[in-house]
Amino acid sequence: MEKLIIEAAINELISKQQNRHVPYGPDEVAATVKQCVDAGMSYLHFHAREQIFGEMRWNEPELYKEGILKMRALGVPTELPWYPTYLTLDPFYQKHVVALVEDPDVRLQIAAIDMGSGNINDYDPRTKNFTSPDQAKRWSHNFHRQFFQICRDLKLRPYLGVYEPGALRSIAKYLEMGWLEPPLVMKFFFSDAGPYGFPPNPRCLEMFARTLELVLPGVPKIWFTMCYGHSIWDLVRPTIELGGHVRVGVGQYHPWYWPDPTGDEPTNAEQVARVADIARSLGRGLATPAEARAAFGLPAWSGAASGAVAARSHSVAGEAC
C-alpha cells in the first residue's frame, strides 16, 4: 500500500478561545508547521491571519509568504505541498493565489475547491437551528469549468472537496470532457455539526471509497478523509486500511460557532502524531513532503515552474474556506 500522506489544517476559522494552541500570525504558523512535519505531516493547509486577534486576511499574499519563508527558516522542507484559502472566480479571492503562484520564492501549485452545490450548514444543538439557514453553496458545472481553466492557466493542481457521492459522478464527467487531468486529488467531507452528506461513520466511509472505485475505475487518484469534529478519530483507522489518506488539525476539530463542551485542546502536532502512530500500528509507512508532492503529480521543487500567468477576471463570486 502506498505511503500515508497526513494533511494538517492548522488554523482555519478557529479562535484561541476555542483552542489556545491555534496559530495566528506567521511566527506561530511556522512553529506549528515545523512541529507537525516532525510528527509526520506531509501536506499543509493554513489561513493567513492577523497576529494578535487572529482576524482573517483572506487575500493578503504577503502574510502567506512570510509564513512560508519563516517555516523554511526553521527547517521545513521546501518540497512541502500546501494551499491557502480557496481560489474562486471572484477576483478578490484570486489576488492572493495569483501572487503566490507568480512569486518564485513560493511557487504555489495547489488550489482547493468544493464540488457541486448544497446546504452546507452547521446545526446548533443549543438553539435548535441552523447557524446560517439562508446560506447555501451554489456552484454550477459552468463555475467548475471556469475554475479548472484558471487552474490550467496558473499550472495549479485542483484539490476537489466531495460532500456527497454524486459529486464523484460529476468529477468523472469533468475528466471525460477534459476539464480535469489525473492524478485526481480529492477529500471526503464529514461533519459532526453539519447534517450534510454521509454521517461520520466507518461504514459510510467505505461507501464513499467503493463508489469512488465504481465511478472512476483505473483512474490515478488520491483521496483524503476529513471531519469537522471529534469523529475524525472514528474514521482514521478505516481510512488507512482502505488505502486513503488523512486530514486532521485544530482548524477542523472544534465547533466554529459555539464552545467545544469537551474541553479537549490538542495541538496540531499531537493530532498528526496520533494518526502517524495508528498508521505504523497498521504497517503503513508515512510519506515525506517530497513523496506527497510526487504523488500529486507536482514537479520537484528544483524544477518547478513559476507558472506566472495572469488570472482572468470573472464575475461569479464564491466562498473562502
FENSUL-V658157 format. One record per backbone hydrogen bond with DSSP energy under -1.0 kcal/mol. CO is the residue of the C=O (numbers start at 0). NH is the residue of the N-H. If there is no record, write none. Layout:
BEGIN
co = (CO/CO)
nh = (NH/NH)
END
This chain:
BEGIN
co = (3/4/5/5/6/7/8/10/14/18/24/25/26/27/28/29/30/31/32/33/34/35/42/43/44/47/49/54/56/59/60/61/62/63/64/65/66/67/68/70/71/76/80/82/89/90/93/94/95/96/97/98/99/102/102/108/110/112/117/117/118/121/123/123/128/131/136/139/140/141/142/143/144/145/146/147/148/149/150/156/158/159/160/161/163/164/165/166/167/168/169/170/171/172/173/173/174/183/184/185/186/187/189/192/193/198/200/201/202/203/204/205/206/207/208/209/210/211/215/219/221/222/223/224/226/227/228/229/230/231/231/234/235/236/237/238/244/245/247/248/249/251/259/266/267/268/269/270/271/272/273/274/275/276/277/278/279/284/287/288/289/290/291/292/293/299/300/306)
nh = (286/245/41/42/247/44/250/13/18/21/28/29/30/31/32/33/34/35/36/37/38/40/7/82/9/56/53/49/59/63/64/65/66/67/68/69/70/71/72/75/74/79/43/45/92/94/97/98/99/100/101/102/107/105/106/156/158/160/119/136/120/130/127/128/123/134/117/143/144/145/146/147/148/149/150/151/152/153/155/110/112/186/114/188/166/167/169/170/171/172/173/174/175/176/178/179/177/221/159/223/161/225/227/122/195/200/204/205/206/207/208/209/210/211/212/213/214/215/218/183/185/244/187/246/228/191/231/232/233/234/235/238/239/240/241/243/224/6/8/251/252/228/262/270/271/272/273/274/275/276/277/278/279/280/281/283/282/3/291/292/293/294/295/297/296/302/303/308)
END
